[in-house]
């Protein structure tokens, strides 16, 4: 073999090694991209599930807040207050006496 053909063979095998290395790098890059894509998709699904649960919990609390507001309004209604006063045995009076700080009426008795 002449030195020229030997150098061509050497260049050809060196060229093949370069292509193999380049293909390996491309495969590794594609594998890494697919792996990171799967991680991000999983994170997105997890976040979506958490948002759905939080929205459901928020709506439940909103409904409970509305029902408690209606219950408060019902308990503070004049009709209900009259019923509570009557159940305690209280009666209406026309003679109301207010205690002052200056008068020590309650202590003297």
N, C-alpha and C positions, 0 to 999 in steps of 0.2 A: 504494500500500500504506500501510496505516496503521501508525503506530509500534507498535501492539500486535501486529500480525501479524509485523512485522519482529523484534520481541523474541522471539516464540514460535519463529520460524525459527532465530534465533540460539541459543536454548536447546536446540532439537531437535538442531542440528548439534553443539553442545557436548556434549550428552548422548551422541550417537553416538560422538564422539571418546573420551569416557570409557569407553564399553563396549568400543571397540576396544583401548584401552590396557589395560583390565582383562583382556580375553581374551588379549592378548599376554603379560601378566604371568603368567597362569595357564598358558599354553603353555610359557613359559620355566621356570616352577617344575616342571611335570610333566617336562620334558626333563631338568632338573637331577636330579630324583629318580630317574628311570630311569637316568641316567648313573652316579650314585653307587651305585645298586642293582647295576648290572652290575659295577662295580669291586669291590664287596663279595662278590658271588658268585664272581668270578674269584679273589679272595684266599682265599675259603673252599675252593674247589676245589684251589688250590695248597697250602694247609695240609693238606688231607686227603691229597693225594698224598705230601707230605713225611712225614706221620705213618705212612702205610702203608709207605713205604720204610724208615723208622727202625724200625718194628716188625719188618719182615722181616729187617733187619740184626741186630737184637737177638736174634731167634730163632736166626739162624745162629750168632752168637757164643755163645749159650747151649748149643747142641748141641756146638759145638767145645770149649767148656769142660768139658762132661760127658765127652766122649771123651778129652780130655787128663787128666781126673781118673781115668778108668779105666786109662789107660796108666800113670800114675804109680803107682796101686795095684798094677798088674801088675808093674811094674819093681821095686817095693819088697817084693814077696812073698818069703817065705823060700826058696821053691823056686828062684825066679829068682836070688836072691842067691847061693845055693849053686852054681848053674851058672856065674855070673860068677866066683866065687872059684876054681872048678876050671879055668876057662878061663885064668886068670892063673897057674895052676900053684901056687897056695897050698895048704898042708896044715895040718891042725889040730895044735896043740901043747898039751901039758899044762904045760909049763914057761914061764910068762909072766913077763917081767922088765919092771917099770915104772921109768921114769927119774924121779928127783926133781929139784927145783931145787937142793936142798942137796948132793946127790951129783953130782959132775962125772964121771960114769962115761964118758959118750960122748966127752968132750974128752980124757981121759987116754989113751985107747986109740989 
